[in-house]
Amino acid sequence: MDDVDVTDQLRLGPRTSGYSPDGSAIVASGTYQVIGEVSERLLNALPEIVLVPRSSVQSPIMELLAQEVNGEGPGQQVVLNRLLDLALIATLRAWFARPEAHAPGWYQAQSDPLIGPALQLIHGDPAHPWTVALLAGKVGASRAAFARRFATLVGEPPMTYLTGWRMALAADLLRSSDATIDAVARHVGYANPFALSVAFRRVRGVSPSRHRSGE
């Protein structure tokens, strides 16, 4: 008797398997390699398992994903990858909208009419010589009112948040690229390696070079 591969028996399509194409439950799976300080900011805000009912996701993305998963046309994997990205975003948005999620301040502040745009400015151009006054002016608020609102919503002052964001970006660049420390420094808003090193040591307790070597 020939051996039969169970996987072949359960194969229902290009990327699907199961006992019946009309089963009552559909499970879609995908994986991400999320290594780095920036990713940790999100992962640390999530429990080990996030369960979001389908009714809570106000997006047609799951239906689109189900429609595309069996396709084999040109560029199909690219389409599926982008749909998976959107499915993840929709799921996280639905999760953080739940009271029990305890969404971090930096996430909740994204929807604030003053602090949201300021966070976008920081994230979009971390190397810019931002100051509290400059950010406040960009979003149309007084310096004092902006600083107070930022600290209340985000949980830390604007410049502290900016420094933390720059250090997370620098830490990832140091580990994931062969860019010089001078290049990393300039990319995240510091004039030279010495300035970056001082800030990096103060925030992370080690020098950029030691962080890069994994010490």
Secondary structure as GFF3:
##gff-version 3
##sequence-region A 1 215
A	DSSP	alpha_helix	6	10	.	.	.	ID=ss1
A	DSSP	alpha_helix	37	43	.	.	.	ID=ss2
A	DSSP	three_ten_helix	54	56	.	.	.	ID=ss3
A	DSSP	alpha_helix	61	68	.	.	.	ID=ss4
A	DSSP	alpha_helix	76	96	.	.	.	ID=ss5
A	DSSP	three_ten_helix	99	101	.	.	.	ID=ss6
A	DSSP	alpha_helix	105	108	.	.	.	ID=ss7
A	DSSP	three_ten_helix	109	111	.	.	.	ID=ss8
A	DSSP	alpha_helix	115	124	.	.	.	ID=ss9
A	DSSP	alpha_helix	132	139	.	.	.	ID=ss10
A	DSSP	alpha_helix	143	154	.	.	.	ID=ss11
A	DSSP	alpha_helix	158	176	.	.	.	ID=ss12
A	DSSP	alpha_helix	181	187	.	.	.	ID=ss13
A	DSSP	alpha_helix	193	204	.	.	.	ID=ss14
A	DSSP	alpha_helix	208	213	.	.	.	ID=ss15
###
